[in-house]
Amino acid sequence: MKDVIEVAVVGGGPTGLMLACELALAGIAVRVFERRDEPVQQSRALTLHPRSLEVLALRGWEGPFLERGRPLPTGHFGMLDTRLDFSVLDTAFKFTLFISQAVTETLLEERARVLGVDLRRGYEVRELRQDDEGVDLAGSASGQAFRCRARYVVGADGARSLVRQLAGIGFVGTDTSVTAMLGDVVLSEPPSRPAFSTINTRGGIMIVPLGSGIHRVILFDPERMQVPVKESVTLDELRRSVTRICGTDLGMRDPQWLSRFGNETRIAETYKAGRVLLAGDAAHIHFPAGGQGLNVGLQDAMNLGWKLAGVLRDRAPLSLLESYHRERYPVGHALTRNTEAQTALMACSPSVLALRDLLSGFLKDPALNRSLAERLGAMDVVYPDLEVPAPRFEGGLVTALTGKRLPDLELKPLDGAARRLYSFMHEGKWLLLRLREGHGPGVSLDPAWRGWTNVVQARPGDDREELRGLSGLLLRPDGHVGWAWA
Ligand SMILES: Cc1cc2nc3c(=O)[nH]c(=O)nc-3n(C[C@H](O)[C@H](O)[C@H](O)COP(=O)(O)OP(=O)(O)OC[C@H]3O[C@@H](n4cnc5c(N)ncnc54)[C@H](O)[C@@H]3O)c2cc1C
């Protein structure tokens, strides 16, 4: 007999795990198929950006990440000398969190298990076929065939996504034209600055301490940039390049992980084809510059989870789910563009070095620096039009805030002590926030939405310009403003 589930997520990396958590929180029966028997030990990503921390905080999950990570007040764009200052951003998380991908995945997996996600390790999906009512999956687990049918399938199965291929979704973009090297190695003579980077006509290098004497060394060596991505990196190769660029090999030894990566850049032509959806690296790949891929994957998951749950529970029309592509494709596209721009800045020619100096100078301007930090940290993402029937409002709609995120404001509820805004959003529901006393309901919600919306009457703790004159806000489960009214 065929096993039928609500959502099957293919891939238990950070994106798949985050999505599974969101769906389970909404009471959806979700099963994750992950082909690896064990969690991955090597950490490609090392950072969580401010918006990802906000996304975790919207569910009250940020604590263990903050405990295990290390806050860094700055980040970089294309390794430019002037660093991006996260400390000025309008968020409770005025930093980027230095935390390995392995730890991020472990913590997400722990959360998924607490929420009752059916995570199946050692299950490789190999076939997919969809019809109007659902999707059939088949694959292999420990040499045994398995099958299941799901109402929806999400491909969170990474860059080479089989789900994407079997759903017939094109992956549009450009092939690798340059490669770079990565080595997690012991350095007995590391640079004195903890986050060191330099770029000159001989090449570029970035060095970050990972703890226990191990450092991540990332290298852009013009003499090695045409080596194919599949060719293994050797310690000797890394050592020769480091010596050429820095004049010393920094006492390099004991490699833990050596890898080559390239700038293949692609985006799925659609994030939804029928009952198959894509998220994370399955939907977009790019040169890993500025530490964004995992972050954007977590944010894809946050955008998709509540929409899929809303449609499955008949609380919202299908147009809500269609809005996933409309809202997230532009974010993925912007990601591919900014990483292409950063790749261009890694070229070590005299003209690019001159351009780098010029841009570094511009970034000393606080407004420009902040704008780029907001972009890299995904604080500037706005969803202007949800395209679902709006509830009926008594006052006039105010559109200036529509689709923007709100930071974790302090609120003073009428009936209790001060609380943070996000603490009202841990259940993953909409939040109707009434900002004025003595006003009527302000908004009349469709009965289907009532069980999906928490209601709070509160004043903001601080006088915030954008909230002046508002009677209320209806916040989406992902913390973006759905509607605001006067
Ligand atoms: C050198 C490097 C440095 C990086 N640094 C950063 C950084 O600092 N910050 C950042 O945000 N990002 C960074 N990234 C990018 C980041 O690692 C990825 O964006 C992130 O891992 C994507 O997560 P994902 O869950 O979408 O995909 P993946 O992590 O690729 O997970 C996909 C999962 O699907 C499983 N799977 C695949 N096919 C199947 C199948 N058929 N059946 C079952 N399971 C399957 C895989 O085993 C895997 O576990 C970096 C990448 C590289 C290469």
The ligand as an SDF file (V2000), in Angstrom:
LIG
                    3D

 53 58  0  0  0  0  0  0  0  0999 V2000
   33.3530   27.2730    0.1000 C   0  0  0  0  0  0  0  0  0  0  0  0
   31.9580   27.6410    0.4620 C   0  0  0  0  0  0  0  0  0  0  0  0
   31.7630   28.5580    1.4860 C   0  0  0  0  0  0  0  0  0  0  0  0
   30.4500   28.9470    1.8180 C   0  0  0  0  0  0  0  0  0  0  0  0
   30.2750   29.8740    2.8140 N   0  0  0  0  0  0  0  0  0  0  0  0
   29.0320   30.2910    3.1020 C   0  0  0  0  0  0  0  0  0  0  0  0
   28.8080   31.2440    4.1640 C   0  0  0  0  0  0  0  0  0  0  0  0
   29.7370   31.6910    4.8480 O   0  0  0  0  0  0  0  0  0  0  0  0
   27.5360   31.6430    4.4120 N   0  0  0  0  0  0  0  0  0  0  0  0
   26.4760   31.1420    3.7060 C   0  0  0  0  0  0  0  0  0  0  0  0
   25.3290   31.5570    3.9560 O   0  0  0  0  0  0  0  0  0  0  0  0
   26.6560   30.2120    2.7230 N   0  0  0  0  0  0  0  0  0  0  0  0
   27.8870   29.7840    2.4110 C   0  0  0  0  0  0  0  0  0  0  0  0
   28.0670   28.8300    1.4550 N   0  0  0  0  0  0  0  0  0  0  0  0
   26.8920   28.2590    0.7700 C   0  0  0  0  0  0  0  0  0  0  0  0
   26.1750   27.2230    1.6390 C   0  0  0  0  0  0  0  0  0  0  0  0
   27.0660   26.2100    2.0230 O   0  0  0  0  0  0  0  0  0  0  0  0
   24.9950   26.6380    0.8550 C   0  0  0  0  0  0  0  0  0  0  0  0
   24.2670   27.7000    0.2920 O   0  0  0  0  0  0  0  0  0  0  0  0
   24.0830   25.8020    1.7480 C   0  0  0  0  0  0  0  0  0  0  0  0
   24.6890   24.6030    2.1520 O   0  0  0  0  0  0  0  0  0  0  0  0
   22.7900   25.4630    0.9950 C   0  0  0  0  0  0  0  0  0  0  0  0
   21.9550   24.6980    1.8320 O   0  0  0  0  0  0  0  0  0  0  0  0
   20.8740   23.7250    1.1800 P   0  0  0  0  0  0  0  0  0  0  0  0
   20.2130   23.0490    2.3420 O   0  0  0  0  0  0  0  0  0  0  0  0
   20.0340   24.4930    0.2430 O   0  0  0  0  0  0  0  0  0  0  0  0
   21.6980   22.6860    0.3180 O   0  0  0  0  0  0  0  0  0  0  0  0
   22.8120   21.6020    0.8140 P   0  0  0  0  0  0  0  0  0  0  0  0
   23.5450   22.1140    2.0100 O   0  0  0  0  0  0  0  0  0  0  0  0
   23.5730   21.2650   -0.3950 O   0  0  0  0  0  0  0  0  0  0  0  0
   21.9160   20.3930    1.2850 O   0  0  0  0  0  0  0  0  0  0  0  0
   21.2590   19.5560    0.3520 C   0  0  0  0  0  0  0  0  0  0  0  0
   21.0460   18.2010    1.0160 C   0  0  0  0  0  0  0  0  0  0  0  0
   20.2800   17.3790    0.1220 O   0  0  0  0  0  0  0  0  0  0  0  0
   20.7920   16.0530    0.1670 C   0  0  0  0  0  0  0  0  0  0  0  0
   20.4150   15.4150   -1.0920 N   0  0  0  0  0  0  0  0  0  0  0  0
   20.8290   15.7420   -2.3440 C   0  0  0  0  0  0  0  0  0  0  0  0
   20.2360   14.9530   -3.2620 N   0  0  0  0  0  0  0  0  0  0  0  0
   19.4180   14.1130   -2.5890 C   0  0  0  0  0  0  0  0  0  0  0  0
   18.5340   13.0690   -2.9880 C   0  0  0  0  0  0  0  0  0  0  0  0
   18.3760   12.7380   -4.2730 N   0  0  0  0  0  0  0  0  0  0  0  0
   17.8430   12.3930   -2.0260 N   0  0  0  0  0  0  0  0  0  0  0  0
   17.9850   12.7170   -0.7030 C   0  0  0  0  0  0  0  0  0  0  0  0
   18.8280   13.7020   -0.2740 N   0  0  0  0  0  0  0  0  0  0  0  0
   19.5230   14.3960   -1.2070 C   0  0  0  0  0  0  0  0  0  0  0  0
   22.2890   16.2460    0.3510 C   0  0  0  0  0  0  0  0  0  0  0  0
   22.8900   15.1060    0.9150 O   0  0  0  0  0  0  0  0  0  0  0  0
   22.3480   17.4550    1.2810 C   0  0  0  0  0  0  0  0  0  0  0  0
   22.4050   17.0960    2.6370 O   0  0  0  0  0  0  0  0  0  0  0  0
   29.3510   28.4020    1.1050 C   0  0  0  0  0  0  0  0  0  0  0  0
   29.5680   27.4630    0.0890 C   0  0  0  0  0  0  0  0  0  0  0  0
   30.8550   27.0900   -0.2330 C   0  0  0  0  0  0  0  0  0  0  0  0
   31.0680   26.0840   -1.3330 C   0  0  0  0  0  0  0  0  0  0  0  0
  1  2  1  0
  2  3  1  0
  2 52  2  0
  3  4  2  0
  4  5  1  0
  4 50  1  0
  5  6  2  0
  6  7  1  0
  6 13  1  0
  7  8  2  0
  7  9  1  0
  9 10  1  0
 10 11  2  0
 10 12  1  0
 12 13  2  0
 13 14  1  0
 14 15  1  0
 14 50  1  0
 15 16  1  0
 16 17  1  0
 16 18  1  0
 18 19  1  0
 18 20  1  0
 20 21  1  0
 20 22  1  0
 22 23  1  0
 23 24  1  0
 24 25  2  0
 24 26  1  0
 24 27  1  0
 27 28  1  0
 28 29  2  0
 28 30  1  0
 28 31  1  0
 31 32  1  0
 32 33  1  0
 33 34  1  0
 33 48  1  0
 34 35  1  0
 35 36  1  0
 35 46  1  0
 36 37  1  0
 36 45  1  0
 37 38  2  0
 38 39  1  0
 39 40  1  0
 39 45  2  0
 40 41  1  0
 40 42  2  0
 42 43  1  0
 43 44  2  0
 44 45  1  0
 46 47  1  0
 46 48  1  0
 48 49  1  0
 50 51  2  0
 51 52  1  0
 52 53  1  0
M  END
$$$$
